[in-house]
């Protein structure tokens, strides 16, 4: 099947929408069984595979830390099988956000601040056979961290981070 630019854009946009509230079946409809997420290196072990289940695990990981998640798509452009999306990701931190190291173990943990954020991102999505086959992104992580109060960290928040990391490491074993 040859995907048109418009078809590929619709797949890419749908892949962003389901990150906020999609179930596994939604991911199976949009994500290719061999799909790779190039962003999984800082994510939990369940996200580091291929296909719909790994992408769904990424969504669940984000949802565990952020309520009211939303990706507003500002622009979508396609050339062949490659789509570029310019989006704003927004939400409210209601849980601890855990970042994982290359060994798939918790490396950092940012306890909930209850604050909201809105940051711009670009997502690059390759489409094959009408489904997302590859994803990578450029994000404003510093802007998000600043809005959430993670940086500059105050001494009390540093202690909370240390405790949250210890708890995340215990939960991972």
QUIRAPE-V855156 format. One record per residue. PHI is phi in whole degrees, 0 to 359 (999 if undefined). PSI is psi in whole degrees, 0 to 359 (* if undefined). D_LAST is the distance of its C-alpha to the last C-alpha in Angstrom with 1 decimal. Layout:
# QUIRAPE-V855156
PHI/PSI/D_LAST, PHI/PSI/D_LAST
This chain:
# QUIRAPE-V855156
999/132/43.8, 262/125/44.8, 271/134/43.2, 279/164/45.6, 303/319/44.6, 294/318/44.8, 299/315/42.6, 297/320/40.0, 298/318/40.2, 296/321/39.7, 297/314/36.6, 298/315/35.1, 297/316/36.0, 297/323/34.6, 297/329/31.3, 286/317/31.1, 300/318/32.2, 287/343/29.5, 299/328/26.7, 282/325/27.7, 209/7/28.0, 286/150/28.0, 265/172/26.5, 305/320/25.3, 299/325/28.9, 295/320/30.1, 292/321/27.9, 297/330/29.1, 283/339/32.7, 243/333/32.3, 258/128/29.6, 295/145/30.6, 302/336/28.5, 257/15/28.3, 298/141/27.7, 242/135/25.8, 253/108/24.5, 291/352/25.1, 267/2/23.2, 285/355/19.7, 292/341/18.9, 252/11/17.6, 253/170/15.9, 296/163/12.6, 306/320/12.0, 297/341/14.0, 271/351/16.9, 270/12/17.4, 263/202/19.4, 243/156/23.0, 89/185/25.0, 303/319/24.9, 297/321/21.4, 292/319/20.0, 292/321/22.5, 297/320/21.8, 298/323/18.1, 297/317/19.5, 297/316/21.7, 297/322/19.1, 299/313/17.1, 295/317/20.4, 296/333/21.4, 291/339/18.4, 254/333/19.8, 233/129/23.5, 266/163/26.0, 58/32/29.4, 297/140/28.3, 203/141/31.3, 241/114/32.6, 267/120/36.3, 272/119/37.8, 268/318/40.8, 217/145/41.8, 221/128/41.0, 225/145/42.8, 229/143/42.6, 224/111/44.1, 64/234/43.8, 266/6/40.3, 252/129/38.8, 242/136/38.4, 247/129/37.9, 244/134/37.0, 254/119/37.6, 226/165/35.6, 242/123/34.6, 263/133/31.2, 222/161/31.1, 173/190/29.1, 225/130/27.9, 282/116/24.6, 240/354/23.4, 220/172/19.6, 288/132/17.3, 262/117/17.5, 254/130/14.5, 254/137/15.6, 252/151/13.6, 270/180/14.8, 302/334/16.2, 275/6/13.0, 66/21/11.4, 255/151/9.2, 304/128/10.4, 250/327/13.7, 213/152/15.7, 219/132/15.7, 243/102/19.0, 297/156/19.4, 303/138/22.0, 248/348/25.6, 75/1/27.3, 275/159/29.5, 261/162/30.8, 213/159/31.0, 209/115/33.1, 227/148/32.8, 275/151/34.5, 213/159/32.9, 239/139/34.1, 238/136/32.5, 246/123/33.7, 229/127/33.5, 258/138/34.9, 243/135/36.2, 220/136/37.0, 55/35/38.5, 78/12/38.3, 223/156/34.5, 294/128/32.3, 246/339/31.3, 206/142/30.1, 219/140/29.1, 209/164/28.8, 213/160/29.6, 238/124/31.0, 233/158/29.8, 265/73/31.0, 294/324/27.6, 294/318/29.5, 299/319/31.7, 295/314/28.9, 299/321/27.2, 293/314/30.6, 298/326/31.3, 276/354/28.1, 84/16/28.7, 283/329/25.9, 226/142/28.6, 290/138/30.4, 284/139/27.7, 269/164/29.2, 303/322/28.0, 294/318/26.6, 293/324/24.6, 300/319/23.2, 295/319/22.0, 297/321/20.5, 298/316/18.8, 298/316/17.3, 295/316/16.0, 297/321/14.7, 295/317/12.8, 300/316/11.3, 295/320/10.3, 295/320/9.0, 293/320/6.7, 297/318/5.5, 293/333/5.5, 284/345/3.8, 255/*/0.0
